[in-house]
Amino acid sequence: MRSIELLTEEMLSLPSISRALLAEKLIERIELATDPLIQATWTTEGKNAFKSAASRHF
């Protein structure tokens, strides 16, 4: 298994739109079942980050 440092380096070398998609997917997977408000907030943040990156046409 690759180290977090190596994965981070690889992911940061991706184009902006790919990083935004990855961030959205990671945020969707966060287990915050104990607080639905926090889960909804993070989901919204991820979607907003993706939309912002996509609108820049990277």
N, C-alpha and C positions, 0 to 999 in steps of 0.2 A: 504494500500500500504506500502511496506517495505521501510525503509529509505535507502538513498544512502550508508550510512556507513555499514548497514547490508548487502546490496547487494554486496558491495565491499569486505567485509570480506568473504562472501560465494564464490564469484568468484575467489578470490585469493587462496582459498583452493583447487581449481580444479587442476588437473594435467596440466603440461605445455602445452601439445597439445590442451587440451580443452580451456585453456586461449587464446592460439593463434587463435583458431577457433572463439572464442567469439570476440576477438579484430578485426579480419577480418570482421565479420558481422557488428560490431558497426561502423567501419570505412566506410563500404559500405553504411551505412544509413545516414552518415553525409550530411546534406544539404548544399552544397557549389556551388549551381547552378550559382552564380554570377561570379565565377572564375573556369573555367574548368581545368586550369592547376593545381590549388590547389587540386581539386577533384581527378584528375588523379594521382597526387603525393601521396596523402593519400591512394588511392587504391593500388598503387604499394607498398607502405610501408607495408600495411597490408598483402599483398600477400607474400612479402619477409619475414616478421616475421613468417608467417605460414610455409613457406618452410624451414626456418632455424630451427624452432622448430621440424618440422616433420623429418628433416634429423638427428636429435639427437636421434630419436627413444625413446621418453619419453612415 
